[in-house]
């Protein structure tokens, strides 16, 4: 990736720290945050089971994180627009540290639920980090920068469960306490190396304050004005990520029924997905975005994702399955960073954090809803039906992004 230029009025030079340097700090911050989260997430069902929980309660514990995140994301975005990205990120990391301590010493299901809710509320800062990237990089670099950021988080997803499984042998409190320590180290690291890049909003020419949308108004506007570019991009993101997460949730059931995959081998499939995601986003996304542009590449991503879902449902053997599954990280890598980068360009800079939060809210709704709907379809309509439903809905988003070049034209690098 070529480091974005600095030194202009919009992206001022700040003592020699380049936009690439800020991105590196954000990537490290996001990696450590995701590492801590995934250290404890795979252990949650076992902790809950020891406290007497059944499958329904475990499902509620898992989904409570997404519910808290989708409710808090616009508030975090609005807070960061007003007070700065850095303070919002620090508060979010501190709340996550608190949640991990509660998790470590939870001796009841209510405390486990509390830890998930607090962690989810702190997890609303995903939108803040995305807005931070958009603020720190030029428009033509945003998609690849967001791709690098998601590559860092995917690396945390791949490594975290292994570390969590290892350290839990030192005692049941250890994973939660270690995750909390990682958060505290992250706070120290970010406070030392992460600089604020958002400019304070200037007053209007007549001295009045700029009119800003409230969180509720911005969330509802996606529904009441679905033809607006920002609304369409948010809906594309929400449907695609819901379909991906929903099918991932029932993937183990499908693979067990079709290919005899067990609890001992399912981890290799998710590792395969994670490694491909990191490689594509870190090594290839930047050059591909430069060649095709964000709008066009996001449509290719949608088609790759839909093709992977359909191919997975029809795969007759493991080699074909590996090929189909390999299309999924290609689809997500081409879709999500490009859609988020375009969203950062079609909304006002003063509302960038807010709309990043709204995107996470709608993504959270689909991440909660799709697993339930697709799980019902798996039980009722057959093992292949969840993938057919998801692929159909993903392909339908092509209509929403058909003319996005008009609103987010391909950015051209200065020579």
HUMOUR-V948667 format. One record per run of one state. SS is the DSSP state (H for helix, E for strand, - for the rest). FROM is the first residue (numbers start at 1). TO is the last residue. Records with the same first field share a line. If there is no record, write none. Layout:
SS: FROM-TO, FROM-TO
This chain:
-: 1-13, 15-16, 18-18, 51-54, 84-84, 106-108, 137-138, 171-173, 194-214, 225-228, 260-265, 293-293, 315-317, 347-348, 382-384, 397-403, 407-415
E: 14-14, 17-17
H: 19-50, 55-83, 85-105, 109-136, 139-170, 174-193, 215-224, 229-259, 266-292, 294-314, 318-346, 349-381, 385-396, 404-406
